Amino acid sequence: MTVGTALAQGTRLLEDGGIAAARLTAEILLGYAMRVERVYLFAHPERDLSEIEWLHYGRYLHERLRGKPTQYITRRQEFYGREFRVTPDVLIPRPETEHVVEVALEAAKGARRVLDIGAGSGALAVTLQLETGAEVWATDVSAAAALVAAENAGRLGARVQFVVCDLMGAIAGASMDAIVSNPPYVPLTQRESLQREVRDFEPGVALFAGETGFELYDRITADAPRVLRAGGWLVMELGFGSLAHVEGLLADWREVRVVPDLAGIPRVIAARRG
């Protein structure tokens, strides 16, 4: 079995299974099975696969056909130009969440201490620490997620302090210049409408906020003034349809900003503590 034949067969299997971006997925999975970069596949289509490479490739294709996200198979996802390790204990970082980084870098420029609530893989906390050099703390209710995030921080050379707690319950008052968060915001009532890759494989604790989807926004905005120093910024990713509710929660804050994503959908809200 050559590289070219393996790619053709894998692509056909994924297409028949209704997997989006079948060719790209086949390339990623074959490269992972062979422990080579994708460019190697293009340069060596005639190379024969070893038996172990073929076995691994077949297993990865089977897992993807069952709905397992490619990122959980390869255990990696790029975020803000860096590669993060991901496991089923953490949400897969999305490109849209990079807008949170961009808004935080602009709004909270010069922040000395930053808190990331709901760290997951550590994508926000690690990125902000490396981009700003600030003292960064990160919390997560899941100890397993915190371990993944700590591993990413160590591997990428980011100095981040991780705390296992509910939201910011373990953080001292008036200690942060900025808070960032990509909180769970999917209503439980929408569970069955999610893609199976999300519904059946990503951690529910990182997806679902409660019946309305606003529950975590309510709690974060209520407690943030306790933790933020005067003039500090709160920056959060917005779920679809959450803007009006969250703007209402921040009605008494100063300099409320709403930033859309590339599709024009409100994606990030930032507000300054009075």
WOHU-V706882 format. One record per backbone hydrogen bond with DSSP energy under -1.0 kcal/mol. CO is the residue of the C=O (numbers start at 1). NH is the residue of the N-H. E is the energy in kcal/mol with one decimal. If there is no record, write none. Layout:
BEGIN
co=(CO CO)
nh=(NH NH)
e=(E E)
END
This chain:
BEGIN
co=(1 2 3 4 5 6 7 8 9 10 11 12 13 14 15 21 22 23 24 25 26 27 28 29 30 31 37 38 39 40 44 45 47 50 51 52 53 54 55 56 57 58 59 60 61 62 63 64 69 70 71 77 79 82 84 87 94 95 96 97 98 99 100 101 102 103 104 108 112 113 113 114 115 116 119 122 123 124 125 126 127 128 129 135 136 137 138 139 139 140 142 143 144 145 146 147 148 149 150 151 152 153 158 161 163 166 168 176 177 178 179 180 181 186 187 188 190 191 195 196 198 203 204 204 207 210 214 215 216 217 218 219 220 223 224 226 227 227 229 232 233 234 235 236 239 242 243 244 245 246 248 250 254 257 259 259 261 265 267 268 269 270 271 272)
nh=(49 6 7 8 9 10 11 12 13 14 15 16 17 19 18 25 26 27 28 29 30 31 32 33 34 36 40 42 43 44 47 4 3 54 55 56 57 58 59 60 61 62 63 64 65 66 68 67 73 74 75 84 82 79 77 90 97 98 99 100 102 103 104 105 106 107 108 111 135 177 178 137 180 139 122 126 127 128 129 130 131 132 133 114 161 116 163 118 119 165 146 147 148 149 150 151 152 153 154 155 156 158 160 138 140 169 171 229 233 115 235 117 237 209 190 191 193 194 199 200 202 206 207 208 186 188 218 219 220 221 222 223 224 226 228 174 175 176 232 273 179 271 181 269 242 246 247 248 249 250 251 253 272 270 267 268 264 261 238 259 236 257 234 254)
e=(-3.1 -2.7 -2.5 -2.0 -2.7 -2.7 -2.5 -2.0 -2.3 -2.4 -2.5 -2.5 -1.5 -2.7 -1.6 -2.6 -2.5 -2.3 -2.5 -2.6 -2.5 -2.5 -2.1 -2.2 -2.2 -2.5 -1.3 -1.2 -1.5 -1.5 -1.4 -3.0 -1.9 -2.3 -2.2 -2.4 -2.5 -2.4 -2.0 -2.6 -2.5 -2.1 -2.3 -2.4 -2.3 -1.3 -2.0 -1.4 -1.2 -2.7 -1.5 -2.9 -1.7 -3.0 -2.2 -2.3 -1.1 -1.7 -1.7 -1.1 -2.1 -2.6 -2.5 -2.7 -1.4 -3.4 -2.0 -2.3 -2.8 -2.4 -1.3 -3.1 -3.0 -2.6 -2.5 -3.0 -1.8 -2.7 -2.1 -2.4 -2.3 -2.1 -2.5 -2.6 -2.4 -2.5 -2.7 -1.3 -2.9 -1.0 -2.0 -1.8 -1.6 -2.6 -2.6 -2.0 -2.1 -2.5 -2.5 -2.5 -2.2 -2.7 -1.1 -2.6 -1.6 -2.3 -1.7 -2.9 -1.8 -2.3 -3.0 -2.6 -2.1 -1.6 -1.9 -1.6 -1.0 -1.4 -3.1 -2.5 -1.5 -1.4 -1.2 -2.7 -2.5 -2.7 -2.4 -1.8 -2.7 -2.4 -1.4 -1.7 -2.2 -1.2 -2.7 -3.2 -1.8 -2.2 -2.5 -3.4 -2.7 -2.2 -1.6 -2.5 -2.1 -2.5 -3.0 -1.8 -1.6 -1.4 -1.2 -1.7 -3.1 -2.6 -2.4 -2.2 -2.0 -2.4 -3.4 -3.0 -2.7 -3.4 -2.8 -2.8)
END
